[in-house]
Amino acid sequence: MKKKKLVVLTGAGMSAESGFETFRDAGGLWERYPVEQVATPEGWAADPAMVTGFYNGLRRQLLAARPNEGHCRLAGMESDMDVCVVTQNVDDLHERAGSTNVIHLHGELMKVCSSAHPDDPRCIRTLGPDDAEVPVGATAADGSLLRPWIVWFGEAVPRLEAAAREVETADVFAIIGTSLNVYPAAGLVRYVRPGVPVYLIDPNPVRLPSGCPVTVIRDVASKGVARLHEALSRQEKKP
Ligand code: OAD
């Protein structure tokens, strides 16, 4: 029998229990680092050394982090379902937990690219533990400054179409740990077909586009994903 397709949209809350701060909660990352300085092309142009240092710090944190139970449970659900993870997160914790189909909407922290042509595949390089600390002034293969492969505010989201195609073929859709404040990612909810069950896992209230019926699991990701898995398994067993 064909497996049901589960598409999951994840955000910073998914990785909170792995030690990462979210962005917009009290004390979140954007309170300490002005977003326009570290996550826009203008911020990069104004001070590439500072931006390089900021992402080097995040990479150090990522190398020391581990996937949490939520990431692991989601990866484990691949034995029962066809799972696609669409993530706004730039960490690689879904992949390290074992998820095999992950779409990164906002880029990947462990990748760097050309600042002249960020999407030129010839200049995109994956870093490892030994070269995760990018030296200030390092250049890409085309001679331009090496920049983080992150989709900054004001930039196009190249994987959006691919993500939308996944969402519109979902049999079940789940939203985990995102405030749904950032578009176009938040707009993916609108691609869910009518009648497809939508679940939302978050310890705090999140506003969804109006008219979207949703089952809310008011919990952190580790426990919430387990509750989702149990709910879906119960439904499968129903005659
Ligand atoms: P936000 O910081 O806006 O939202 C995080 C969400 O996670 C909130 O709804 C929290 O209630 C929830 N949360 C907190 N702890 C949680 C936990 N343990 N388990 C589950 N949920 C928890 O982060 P995002 O919505 O991911 O973009 O932000 C979207 C984008 O804005 C990011 O990808 C980033 C940022 O600017 C870039 O950097 C390009």
Residues whose N, C-alpha, C, O or C-beta is under 5 A from the ligand:
A	BS01	OAD	G11 A12 G13 M14 A16 E17 T22 F23 R24 D25 A39 Q88 N89 H106 V151 W152 G177 T178 S179 L180 V182 I201 D202 P203 N204 D219 V220 A221
